[in-house]
Amino acid sequence: MEAYVVYPSKAQEKVIKAFFEALNIPFEKKEEETLPPHVIEGIAKGQADIEAGRSISLEEFKKRLTISE
């Protein structure tokens, strides 16, 4: 089974729904999902940290992650 993702306007949505129903094509409508507040807050904090210079490069992260023997 193939899946298609489309982003119709309200007018287009009515036509698409009627088309699917006329041809007995099963479909489901998913409302736009939003991120939970704690995720949005975490993203904002991360962006603020970057703007304030509180960040490290990927290479520095890898160095810090490596366990010394």
C-alpha positions in Angstrom: 0.0 0.0 0.0 1.3 3.4 -0.9 0.9 6.5 1.2 0.7 10.1 0.0 1.1 13.2 2.1 -0.6 16.3 0.7 -1.1 19.8 2.1 -4.3 21.1 0.5 -6.0 24.4 1.1 -9.5 24.3 2.8 -11.2 24.4 -0.7 -8.9 21.7 -2.1 -9.5 19.6 1.0 -13.2 19.4 0.3 -12.6 18.3 -3.3 -10.0 15.7 -2.3 -12.3 14.3 0.4 -15.2 14.1 -2.1 -12.9 12.4 -4.6 -11.7 9.7 -2.1 -15.3 9.1 -1.0 -16.6 8.8 -4.5 -14.0 6.2 -5.4 -14.3 4.4 -2.0 -10.6 5.1 -1.3 -9.9 4.7 2.4 -8.2 7.8 3.9 -7.5 9.4 7.3 -7.1 13.0 8.1 -4.5 13.9 10.7 -4.5 17.3 12.3 -1.3 19.2 12.4 0.7 18.1 15.4 2.3 20.6 17.7 5.3 19.9 20.0 4.7 19.7 23.7 5.5 22.8 25.7 8.5 21.3 27.4 10.1 20.5 24.0 9.4 24.1 22.7 11.0 25.5 25.9 14.0 23.2 25.5 14.5 24.4 21.9 14.2 28.0 23.0 16.8 27.4 25.8 19.2 25.8 23.4 18.9 28.6 20.9 19.5 31.2 23.7 22.6 29.2 24.9 24.0 29.3 21.3 23.4 33.0 21.0 25.1 33.5 24.4 28.1 31.5 23.3 27.4 28.5 25.5 28.1 25.9 22.8 30.9 23.5 21.7 31.8 22.0 18.4 31.0 18.5 17.5 34.8 17.7 17.6 35.0 19.1 21.1 32.0 17.1 22.1 33.6 13.9 20.8 36.8 14.6 22.7 34.9 15.1 25.9 32.9 11.9 25.3 35.9 9.7 24.8 36.8 7.9 27.9 40.5 8.0 28.8 42.2 4.9 30.1 
